[in-house]
Amino acid sequence: MIVLLTRDGREHQVEVEPSGAGFTVTLDGREHRVEGSFGRVMRAWIDHRPVEASVHREGLDIVVELDGRSYAFRPRDPRAPKLARRRAGADLTRGEVHAPMPGLIVDVLVEKGADVEAGQPVVIVEAMKMQNELVAPLKGRVTRISVEPGAAVETGQLLIAIQPEEA
C-alpha cells in the first residue's frame, strides 16, 4: 500500500508491505526492514537498530513516536484535489464548494474573508464513516461559509463560496 503523508509542508511517499515476521517500509525511495513485537508499543529492529515506537491517530494526523521523538503526518491521497473538486461539484468560475454526498461537517478549515489557494483544504465532511477533505476549486477570498462543525448536509448543498482572485 502506498500513501502520501505531509509533514511540515513536505510530502513523503510511504509504502508498507508485509514481509515474513515483519514488514518492509519504503520512505521516499529508501527501504527499511522492520521486525519485532507489534502491539500498542512496538519494540522493533529497523535496519538492524533497536527502536521503541508507537503509532496513533490524533484527529486527521498519524503520530509516530520513535525513540522519544514525536512526528505528526497528515495522510494525503494524491488524487484528492481533483476528486474533491469533481465529487463536490465545485464551480470553477464561481468558486463554490458543495457537499459531495449526505454527511456531517467535521471541521471548517477557513474563515470568511480568508484568502485561499486552489487545492487548499477548506472543509472536512464525514460521510459513510470516512472523512473527506474538500478543497478550494480556485484561488480567491472566502465570501460565505454556510455550515459549521456538527451540521448535517445534503448532497449538493453549498458549503463554501469563494470570490475568484482578480487577474
C-alpha positions as CSV (number, residue, x, y, z in Angstrom):
1,M,0.0,0.0,0.0
2,I,1.4,3.4,-1.0
3,V,0.3,6.6,0.8
4,L,1.4,10.2,0.7
5,L,2.0,11.8,4.1
6,T,2.6,15.5,4.6
7,R,4.9,16.8,7.5
8,D,5.9,20.4,7.9
9,G,4.7,21.2,4.4
10,R,6.7,18.5,2.7
11,E,5.2,15.4,1.2
12,H,6.7,11.9,1.8
13,Q,5.8,8.8,-0.1
14,V,5.4,5.7,2.2
15,E,4.9,2.1,1.1
16,V,4.3,-0.6,3.7
17,E,4.5,-4.3,2.6
18,P,4.2,-7.4,4.9
19,S,7.4,-9.4,4.8
20,G,8.0,-12.5,6.9
21,A,7.6,-11.8,10.6
22,G,7.7,-8.0,10.0
23,F,7.3,-5.7,7.1
24,T,9.3,-3.5,4.7
25,V,8.7,0.3,4.8
26,T,9.9,2.3,1.9
27,L,10.1,6.0,2.8
28,D,10.9,8.5,0.0
29,G,12.5,5.7,-2.0
30,R,14.6,4.3,0.9
31,E,13.8,0.8,2.0
32,H,13.8,-0.2,5.7
33,R,13.2,-3.6,7.2
34,V,11.1,-3.7,10.4
35,E,10.9,-6.8,12.7
36,G,9.9,-7.1,16.3
37,S,6.9,-7.3,18.6
38,F,4.0,-5.2,17.4
39,G,1.4,-4.0,19.9
40,R,0.5,-0.7,21.4
41,V,4.2,0.0,21.9
42,M,6.4,-1.7,19.3
43,R,9.8,-2.9,20.2
44,A,11.5,-3.4,16.9
45,W,14.6,-3.6,14.8
46,I,14.7,-1.1,12.0
47,D,17.7,-1.6,9.7
48,H,19.4,-3.7,12.4
49,R,18.9,-0.9,15.0
50,P,16.7,-1.4,18.1
51,V,13.9,1.1,18.5
52,E,10.8,1.6,20.6
53,A,7.9,3.1,18.7
54,S,4.1,3.7,18.7
55,V,1.7,4.9,16.1
56,H,-1.7,6.5,16.8
57,R,-4.2,8.9,15.3
58,E,-4.8,12.5,16.5
59,G,-7.6,13.9,14.5
60,L,-6.6,13.7,10.9
61,D,-2.9,13.2,11.7
62,I,-0.9,10.0,12.2
63,V,1.5,10.5,15.0
64,V,4.7,8.3,15.2
65,E,6.6,8.2,18.5
66,L,10.0,6.9,17.7
67,D,12.7,6.7,20.4
68,G,11.1,9.5,22.4
69,R,10.6,11.9,19.5
70,S,7.2,12.6,18.0
71,Y,6.4,13.0,14.3
72,A,3.0,14.1,13.1
73,F,2.0,13.3,9.5
74,R,-1.1,14.1,7.6
75,P,-2.3,11.5,5.0
76,R,-2.9,12.8,1.6
77,D,-4.4,11.0,-1.4
78,P,-2.6,12.3,-4.5
79,R,-5.9,12.4,-6.3
80,A,-7.7,14.3,-3.5
81,P,-7.8,17.8,-5.0
82,K,-9.0,16.6,-8.4
83,L,-11.5,14.1,-6.9
84,A,-12.8,16.6,-4.3
85,R,-13.5,19.2,-7.0
86,R,-15.3,16.6,-9.1
87,R,-17.2,15.0,-6.3
88,A,-18.0,18.3,-4.6
89,G,-19.4,19.7,-7.9
90,A,-17.1,22.7,-7.5
91,D,-17.9,25.5,-9.8
92,L,-14.5,26.7,-11.1
93,T,-15.8,30.1,-12.2
94,R,-17.8,31.0,-9.1
95,G,-15.7,29.1,-6.6
96,E,-18.4,27.1,-4.9
97,V,-17.8,24.0,-2.8
98,H,-20.8,21.8,-2.4
99,A,-21.4,18.6,-0.3
100,P,-20.5,15.6,-2.5
101,M,-22.9,13.4,-0.5
102,P,-25.0,13.5,2.6
103,G,-22.9,13.7,5.8
104,L,-21.8,15.7,8.8
105,I,-19.4,18.7,8.9
106,V,-16.3,17.7,10.9
107,D,-14.4,21.0,10.6
108,V,-14.4,24.2,8.6
109,L,-10.7,25.0,7.9
110,V,-11.1,28.6,6.8
111,E,-12.8,31.8,7.9
112,K,-14.9,34.3,6.0
113,G,-12.6,36.8,4.4
114,A,-9.6,34.4,4.3
115,D,-7.5,34.2,1.1
116,V,-7.2,30.6,-0.2
117,E,-5.2,28.8,-2.8
118,A,-6.6,26.4,-5.4
119,G,-6.4,22.9,-3.9
120,Q,-6.3,24.2,-0.3
121,P,-8.5,22.2,2.1
122,V,-11.4,24.3,3.2
123,V,-13.9,21.9,4.9
124,I,-14.0,18.3,6.2
125,V,-17.2,16.3,5.7
126,E,-17.8,12.8,7.2
127,A,-19.8,10.5,5.1
128,M,-20.2,6.7,5.4
129,K,-17.7,6.8,8.3
130,M,-15.0,8.4,6.0
131,Q,-13.6,11.9,6.4
132,N,-13.5,13.7,3.1
133,E,-11.3,16.8,2.8
134,L,-12.9,19.2,0.3
135,V,-10.7,21.8,-1.3
136,A,-10.9,25.3,-2.8
137,P,-11.5,25.0,-6.6
138,L,-9.7,28.2,-7.3
139,K,-7.5,31.0,-5.8
140,G,-9.6,33.7,-4.1
141,R,-11.2,35.0,-1.0
142,V,-13.8,33.2,1.1
143,T,-17.1,35.2,0.9
144,R,-19.5,32.8,2.5
145,I,-19.5,29.9,4.9
146,S,-22.9,28.2,5.0
147,V,-22.1,25.5,7.6
148,E,-20.5,24.9,10.9
149,P,-19.0,21.8,12.6
150,G,-21.6,19.2,13.6
151,A,-24.1,20.4,10.9
152,A,-25.8,17.7,8.7
153,V,-25.6,18.4,5.0
154,E,-27.3,17.0,1.9
155,T,-25.8,16.2,-1.5
156,G,-25.2,19.4,-3.5
157,Q,-25.6,21.7,-0.5
158,L,-23.5,24.9,-0.7
159,L,-20.7,24.8,1.9
160,I,-18.2,27.5,1.0
161,A,-18.3,30.3,-1.6
162,I,-15.0,31.8,-2.9
163,Q,-14.7,35.0,-4.9
164,P,-12.0,34.4,-7.6
165,E,-8.9,36.4,-7.4
166,E,-8.8,39.3,-9.9
167,A,-6.3,38.6,-12.7
